[in-house]
């Protein structure tokens, strides 16, 4: 499985802000479904940013794309996707490098 941090930001393209707010519950319900299925393992609202931060744990890049773009409001969101790795997998590179060098 692969983990990704996803920053989702409101970007109501081609619709009014009012229409976006009317459709937003569809997107929230969709995200709740991803949480229930374990595709999204953590979800937060980004206060003041008109968006959310999610951690997805998926089996492939294709599964990630499907999770993002099957959202009924995905056309009105901007996504920034950051691949993640467990710290233990990365921290071994520090063992041979003394601090300060």
MMTF fields as JSON, N, C-alpha, C and O atoms, coordinates in Angstrom:
{
  "mmtfVersion": "1.0.0",
  "mmtfProducer": "UNKNOWN",
  "numBonds": 403,
  "numAtoms": 404,
  "numGroups": 101,
  "numChains": 1,
  "numModels": 1,
  "chainsPerModel": [1],
  "groupsPerChain": [101],
  "chainIdList": ["A"],
  "bondAtomList": [4, 2, 8, 6, 12, 10, 16, 14, 20, 18, 24, 22, 28, 26, 32, 30, 36, 34, 40, 38, 44, 42, 48, 46, 52, 50, 56, 54, 60, 58, 64, 62, 68, 66, 72, 70, 76, 74, 80, 78, 84, 82, 88, 86, 92, 90, 96, 94, 100, 98, 104, 102, 108, 106, 112, 110, 116, 114, 120, 118, 124, 122, 128, 126, 132, 130, 136, 134, 140, 138, 144, 142, 148, 146, 152, 150, 156, 154, 160, 158, 164, 162, 168, 166, 172, 170, 176, 174, 180, 178, 184, 182, 188, 186, 192, 190, 196, 194, 200, 198, 204, 202, 208, 206, 212, 210, 216, 214, 220, 218, 224, 222, 228, 226, 232, 230, 236, 234, 240, 238, 244, 242, 248, 246, 252, 250, 256, 254, 260, 258, 264, 262, 268, 266, 272, 270, 276, 274, 280, 278, 284, 282, 288, 286, 292, 290, 296, 294, 300, 298, 304, 302, 308, 306, 312, 310, 316, 314, 320, 318, 324, 322, 328, 326, 332, 330, 336, 334, 340, 338, 344, 342, 348, 346, 352, 350, 356, 354, 360, 358, 364, 362, 368, 366, 372, 370, 376, 374, 380, 378, 384, 382, 388, 386, 392, 390, 396, 394, 400, 398],
  "bondOrderList": [1, 1, 1, 1, 1, 1, 1, 1, 1, 1, 1, 1, 1, 1, 1, 1, 1, 1, 1, 1, 1, 1, 1, 1, 1, 1, 1, 1, 1, 1, 1, 1, 1, 1, 1, 1, 1, 1, 1, 1, 1, 1, 1, 1, 1, 1, 1, 1, 1, 1, 1, 1, 1, 1, 1, 1, 1, 1, 1, 1, 1, 1, 1, 1, 1, 1, 1, 1, 1, 1, 1, 1, 1, 1, 1, 1, 1, 1, 1, 1, 1, 1, 1, 1, 1, 1, 1, 1, 1, 1, 1, 1, 1, 1, 1, 1, 1, 1, 1, 1],
  "groupList": [{"groupName": "UNK", "atomNameList": ["N", "CA", "C", "O"], "elementList": ["N", "C", "C", "O"], "formalChargeList": [0, 0, 0, 0], "bondAtomList": [1, 0, 2, 1, 3, 2], "bondOrderList": [1, 1, 2], "singleLetterCode": "X", "chemCompType": "L-PEPTIDE LINKING"}],
  "groupTypeList": [0, 0, 0, 0, 0, 0, 0, 0, 0, 0, 0, 0, 0, 0, 0, 0, 0, 0, 0, 0, 0, 0, 0, 0, 0, 0, 0, 0, 0, 0, 0, 0, 0, 0, 0, 0, 0, 0, 0, 0, 0, 0, 0, 0, 0, 0, 0, 0, 0, 0, 0, 0, 0, 0, 0, 0, 0, 0, 0, 0, 0, 0, 0, 0, 0, 0, 0, 0, 0, 0, 0, 0, 0, 0, 0, 0, 0, 0, 0, 0, 0, 0, 0, 0, 0, 0, 0, 0, 0, 0, 0, 0, 0, 0, 0, 0, 0, 0, 0, 0, 0],
  "groupIdList": [1, 2, 3, 4, 5, 6, 7, 8, 9, 10, 11, 12, 13, 14, 15, 16, 17, 18, 19, 20, 21, 22, 23, 24, 25, 26, 27, 28, 29, 30, 31, 32, 33, 34, 35, 36, 37, 38, 39, 40, 41, 42, 43, 44, 45, 46, 47, 48, 49, 50, 51, 52, 53, 54, 55, 56, 57, 58, 59, 60, 61, 62, 63, 64, 65, 66, 67, 68, 69, 70, 71, 72, 73, 74, 75, 76, 77, 78, 79, 80, 81, 82, 83, 84, 85, 86, 87, 88, 89, 90, 91, 92, 93, 94, 95, 96, 97, 98, 99, 100, 101],
  "secStructList": [7, 3, 3, 3, 3, 3, 3, 3, 3, 3, 7, 7, 6, 6, 1, 7, 2, 2, 2, 2, 2, 2, 2, 2, 2, 2, 2, 2, 2, 2, 2, 2, 2, 2, 2, 2, 2, 6, 1, 3, 3, 3, 3, 3, 3, 3, 6, 6, 6, 6, 3, 3, 3, 3, 3, 3, 3, 3, 1, 1, 2, 2, 2, 2, 2, 2, 2, 2, 2, 6, 1, 6, 6, 4, 4, 4, 3, 3, 3, 3, 3, 3, 3, 3, 7, 7, 2, 2, 2, 2, 2, 4, 4, 4, 6, 6, 1, 7, 6, 6, 7],
  "xCoordList": [0.845, 0.0, 0.885, 1.994, 0.392, 1.125, 0.306, -0.913, 1.0, 0.333, 0.58, 1.666, -0.457, -0.375, -1.08, -2.137, -0.483, -1.166, -1.814, -1.177, -3.068, -3.791, -4.326, -5.1, -3.906, -4.475, -5.54, -5.232, -6.781, -7.884, -8.347, -8.611, -8.437, -8.822, -9.984, -9.996, -10.951, -12.121, -11.701, -10.913, -12.231, -11.977, -13.214, -13.2, -14.284, -15.559, -15.51, -15.951, -14.965, -14.848, -16.165, -16.722, -16.659, -17.864, -19.168, -20.232, -19.115, -20.34, -20.169, -19.052, -21.275, -21.215, -20.831, -20.942, -20.383, -20.091, -21.306, -21.193, -22.466, -23.717, -23.982, -24.357, -23.784, -23.965, -22.963, -23.301, -21.731, -20.712, -21.142, -21.078, -21.572, -21.994, -23.196, -23.336, -24.059, -25.215, -24.759, -25.371, -23.683, -23.186, -22.18, -21.896, -21.637, -20.608, -21.013, -20.171, -22.264, -22.623, -22.416, -22.145, -22.534, -22.264, -20.8, -20.483, -19.916, -18.488, -18.128, -17.293, -18.757, -18.512, -18.981, -18.282, -20.152, -20.656, -19.718, -19.473, -19.197, -18.253, -16.998, -16.53, -16.453, -15.25, -15.516, -14.659, -16.689, -17.041, -17.028, -16.603, -17.486, -17.441, -16.013, -15.73, -15.107, -13.697, -13.105, -12.303, -13.496, -13.039, -13.558, -12.808, -14.828, -15.43, -14.77, -14.644, -14.348, -13.706, -12.214, -11.569, -11.647, -10.228, -9.319, -8.096, -9.899, -9.099, -8.467, -7.288, -9.256, -8.759, -8.675, -9.655, -7.499, -7.308, -7.414, -7.701, -7.187, -7.301, -7.837, -7.538, -8.627, -9.182, -9.345, -9.839, -8.919, -9.045, -9.56, -9.366, -10.214, -10.581, -9.442, -8.904, -9.074, -8.046, -8.747, -9.237, -8.79, -9.506, -8.915, -7.702, -9.773, -9.349, -8.808, -8.455, -8.73, -8.169, -9.218, -8.887, -10.46, -11.535, -11.164, -11.262, -10.736, -10.371, -10.08, -10.383, -9.487, -9.193, -7.814, -7.174, -7.378, -6.13, -6.498, -7.113, -6.121, -6.477, -5.236, -4.298, -5.236, -4.211, -4.903, -5.843, -4.429, -4.98, -3.962, -2.755, -4.46, -3.62, -4.186, -5.192, -3.53, -4.067, -3.061, -1.867, -3.568, -2.719, -2.0, -1.049, -2.445, -1.815, -2.136, -3.033, -1.381, -1.625, -3.015, -3.72, -3.395, -4.711, -5.829, -6.838, -5.643, -6.65, -6.746, -7.838, -5.61, -5.619, -6.383, -7.24, -6.073, -6.761, -8.264, -9.052, -8.66, -10.088, -10.724, -11.821, -10.049, -10.588, -10.766, -11.76, -9.823, -9.919, -10.981, -11.827, -10.933, -11.758, -13.139, -13.945, -13.433, -14.796, -15.652, -16.87, -15.024, -15.75, -16.669, -16.206, -17.96, -18.883, -18.561, -19.095, -17.716, -17.351, -15.877, -15.334, -15.232, -13.802, -13.501, -12.409, -14.427, -14.194, -14.064, -13.612, -14.461, -14.451, -13.468, -13.597, -12.478, -11.428, -10.065, -9.898, -9.108, -7.708, -7.055, -7.262, -6.263, -5.583, -4.078, -3.515, -3.438, -1.98, -1.705, -2.144, -0.992, -0.756, 0.73, 1.605, 0.994, 2.358, 2.54, 1.881, 3.424, 3.694, 4.384, 5.205, 4.049, 4.608, 5.284, 4.948, 6.232, 6.834, 6.951, 7.05, 6.941, 7.107, 8.482, 9.451, 8.581, 9.837, 10.923, 12.079, 10.575, 11.556, 12.249, 13.419, 11.535, 12.12, 13.121, 14.034, 12.964, 13.815, 14.925, 16.018, 14.649, 15.57, 16.894, 17.86, 16.975, 18.229, 19.354, 20.526, 19.009, 20.039, 20.718, 21.792, 20.125, 20.73, 21.757, 22.61, 21.695, 22.544, 24.035, 24.856, 24.398, 25.814, 26.312, 27.482, 25.419, 25.821, 25.737, 24.639, 26.884, 26.857, 26.172, 26.24, 25.523, 24.825, 25.848, 26.935, 25.49, 26.346, 27.308, 28.036, 27.329, 28.248, 27.488, 28.08],
  "yCoordList": [-1.181, 0.0, 1.237, 1.221, 2.293, 3.554, 4.655, 4.724, 5.511, 6.605, 7.915, 8.158, 8.757, 10.065, 11.085, 10.809, 12.26, 13.404, 14.163, 14.414, 14.522, 15.246, 16.536, 16.529, 17.641, 18.94, 19.222, 19.35, 19.316, 19.625, 21.049, 21.395, 21.861, 23.255, 23.578, 23.2, 24.28, 24.685, 25.497, 26.436, 25.129, 25.845, 25.706, 24.96, 26.424, 26.242, 26.763, 27.875, 25.938, 26.289, 26.065, 24.968, 27.098, 26.963, 26.964, 26.812, 27.132, 27.236, 28.38, 28.807, 28.856, 29.931, 29.363, 28.159, 30.229, 29.807, 29.202, 28.243, 29.763, 29.232, 27.811, 26.939, 27.583, 26.224, 25.252, 24.109, 25.719, 24.869, 24.484, 23.312, 25.451, 25.162, 24.222, 23.419, 24.313, 23.406, 21.98, 21.021, 21.833, 20.5, 19.936, 18.738, 20.795, 20.367, 19.149, 18.276, 19.043, 17.839, 16.536, 15.509, 16.544, 15.34, 14.937, 13.76, 15.926, 15.652, 15.175, 14.285, 15.766, 15.352, 13.917, 13.119, 13.585, 12.206, 11.23, 10.132, 11.619, 10.774, 10.526, 9.392, 11.587, 11.449, 10.565, 9.77, 10.698, 9.825, 8.364, 7.495, 8.09, 6.726, 6.216, 5.055, 7.09, 6.701, 6.409, 5.486, 7.19, 6.938, 5.591, 4.815, 5.317, 4.057, 2.853, 1.798, 2.993, 1.897, 1.812, 0.858, 2.774, 2.749, 3.285, 3.222, 3.812, 4.412, 5.696, 5.962, 6.483, 7.658, 7.259, 6.798, 7.438, 7.016, 8.165, 7.945, 9.385, 10.578, 11.717, 11.799, 12.59, 13.724, 14.909, 14.778, 16.054, 17.286, 18.399, 18.362, 19.385, 20.614, 21.602, 21.749, 22.271, 23.31, 24.636, 25.279, 25.031, 26.231, 27.443, 27.651, 28.227, 29.422, 29.162, 30.109, 27.916, 27.577, 27.059, 26.758, 26.952, 26.438, 25.09, 24.886, 24.178, 22.86, 21.889, 22.139, 20.775, 19.72, 19.134, 19.362, 18.375, 17.607, 16.175, 15.898, 15.257, 13.858, 13.001, 13.351, 11.876, 10.864, 9.667, 9.105, 9.287, 8.131, 7.0, 7.231, 5.787, 4.588, 3.669, 2.994, 3.648, 2.959, 1.964, 2.023, 1.064, 0.032, 0.448, -0.212, 1.547, 1.966, 3.423, 4.011, 3.988, 5.347, 5.434, 6.428, 4.418, 4.391, 4.429, 5.109, 3.686, 3.694, 5.086, 5.548, 5.746, 7.106, 8.039, 8.8, 7.984, 8.851, 8.6, 9.543, 7.341, 7.022, 7.602, 8.158, 7.479, 8.01, 9.522, 10.059, 10.206, 11.659, 12.083, 12.927, 11.497, 12.012, 11.379, 11.815, 10.363, 9.849, 10.705, 10.541, 11.607, 12.528, 13.384, 13.959, 13.477, 14.223, 15.71, 16.368, 16.259, 17.668, 17.846, 18.943, 16.783, 16.873, 17.918, 18.487, 18.185, 19.208, 20.598, 21.532, 20.726, 22.022, 22.047, 22.852, 21.148, 21.083, 21.08, 20.522, 21.709, 21.57, 20.615, 20.732, 19.663, 18.692, 18.886, 19.073, 18.842, 18.735, 17.407, 17.19, 16.523, 15.169, 15.019, 15.316, 14.551, 14.372, 12.908, 12.45, 12.154, 10.771, 10.761, 11.631, 9.781, 9.664, 8.312, 7.346, 8.251, 6.991, 7.002, 8.066, 5.836, 5.755, 6.272, 6.036, 6.964, 7.558, 6.503, 6.758, 5.33, 4.264, 3.855, 3.475, 3.93, 3.578, 4.632, 4.323, 5.854, 6.961, 7.242, 7.658, 7.016, 7.445, 6.69, 7.166, 5.536, 4.797, 5.585, 5.35, 6.512, 7.313, 8.265, 8.787, 8.499, 9.395, 8.682, 9.337, 7.364, 6.612, 6.765, 6.732, 6.928, 7.021, 8.458, 8.693, 9.416, 10.826, 11.497, 11.722, 11.821, 12.508, 13.861, 14.514, 14.271, 15.555, 16.664, 16.634, 17.637, 18.789, 18.641, 19.582, 17.504, 17.331, 17.423, 17.303],
  "zCoordList": [0.0, 0.0, 0.0, 0.534, -0.595, -0.675, -0.016, -0.172, 0.722, 1.425, 0.692, 0.166, 0.668, 0.045, 0.93, 1.495, 1.041, 1.642, 0.492, -0.531, 0.66, -0.38, 0.203, 1.16, -0.382, -0.049, -1.098, -2.283, -0.667, -1.57, -1.257, -0.105, -2.307, -2.136, -3.059, -4.23, -2.51, -3.274, -4.492, -4.381, -5.656, -6.908, -7.79, -8.769, -7.445, -8.166, -9.6, -9.888, -10.49, -11.904, -12.629, -12.59, -13.288, -14.105, -13.338, -13.938, -12.027, -11.234, -10.238, -9.945, -9.736, -8.746, -7.385, -7.15, -6.503, -5.135, -4.466, -3.703, -4.754, -4.189, -4.681, -3.899, -5.98, -6.527, -5.904, -5.598, -5.722, -5.087, -3.676, -3.306, -2.899, -1.515, -1.492, -0.569, -2.493, -2.567, -2.873, -2.403, -3.66, -4.032, -3.036, -3.052, -2.165, -1.222, -0.382, -0.168, 0.107, 0.87, 0.108, 0.73, -1.225, -2.02, -1.872, -1.7, -1.941, -1.798, -0.407, -0.246, 0.605, 1.994, 2.198, 2.823, 1.678, 1.793, 1.087, 1.588, -0.062, -0.787, 0.047, 0.144, 0.649, 1.476, 2.693, 3.079, 3.294, 4.426, 3.99, 4.751, 2.781, 2.256, 2.107, 2.405, 1.643, 1.536, 2.911, 3.059, 3.916, 5.29, 5.789, 6.381, 5.553, 6.008, 5.339, 5.961, 4.085, 3.348, 3.632, 3.197, 4.346, 4.676, 3.584, 3.711, 2.513, 1.452, 1.981, 1.746, 2.691, 3.413, 4.874, 5.458, 5.462, 6.85, 7.84, 9.017, 7.375, 8.216, 7.359, 6.168, 7.964, 7.227, 8.173, 9.293, 7.689, 8.466, 7.566, 6.351, 8.162, 7.474, 7.641, 8.738, 6.58, 6.638, 6.891, 5.962, 8.132, 8.548, 7.833, 7.843, 7.222, 6.522, 5.134, 4.431, 4.718, 3.415, 2.434, 1.287, 2.856, 2.006, 1.397, 0.187, 2.263, 1.759, 2.868, 4.034, 2.49, 3.452, 3.227, 2.201, 4.214, 4.151, 4.47, 5.5, 3.582, 3.72, 3.588, 2.871, 4.284, 4.088, 3.448, 4.01, 2.272, 1.566, 1.619, 1.55, 1.743, 1.745, 0.674, 0.89, -0.485, -1.652, -2.223, -1.932, -3.03, -3.607, -4.873, -5.29, -5.501, -6.751, -7.031, -6.429, -7.961, -8.405, -9.05, -8.875, -9.778, -10.42, -9.381, -9.571, -8.27, -7.202, -6.579, -6.251, -6.419, -5.889, -6.814, -6.364, -8.114, -9.065, -9.08, -9.157, -9.008, -8.967, -7.715, -7.778, -6.575, -5.322, -5.411, -4.919, -6.027, -6.14, -7.149, -6.852, -8.336, -9.427, -9.537, -10.359, -8.732, -8.661, -7.727, -7.676, -6.999, -6.124, -7.003, -7.988, -6.667, -7.524, -7.649, -8.543, -6.793, -6.934, -7.323, -7.195, -7.793, -8.109, -9.179, -9.18, -10.08, -11.106, -10.501, -11.162, -9.249, -8.57, -7.408, -6.485, -7.465, -6.447, -7.132, -8.216, -6.484, -6.884, -5.904, -4.697, -6.409, -5.561, -5.629, -6.708, -4.484, -4.412, -3.727, -2.597, -4.392, -3.896, -3.551, -4.365, -2.327, -1.852, -1.45, -0.516, -2.136, -1.73, -0.361, -0.067, 0.464, 1.807, 1.983, 1.298, 2.901, 3.307, 4.826, 5.437, 5.424, 6.871, 7.252, 6.532, 8.359, 8.788, 8.946, 8.61, 9.448, 9.643, 8.358, 8.377, 7.234, 5.944, 5.485, 4.72, 5.937, 5.52, 6.519, 6.135, 7.806, 8.862, 8.858, 9.453, 8.212, 8.17, 7.53, 7.824, 6.661, 6.001, 6.981, 6.68, 8.129, 9.118, 9.988, 10.587, 10.071, 10.984, 10.664, 11.58, 9.416, 9.055, 8.932, 8.63, 9.166, 9.04, 10.404, 10.911, 11.009, 12.313, 12.201, 11.16, 13.26, 13.305, 13.102, 13.679, 12.282, 12.065, 10.905, 10.587, 10.276, 9.127, 7.831, 6.758]
}
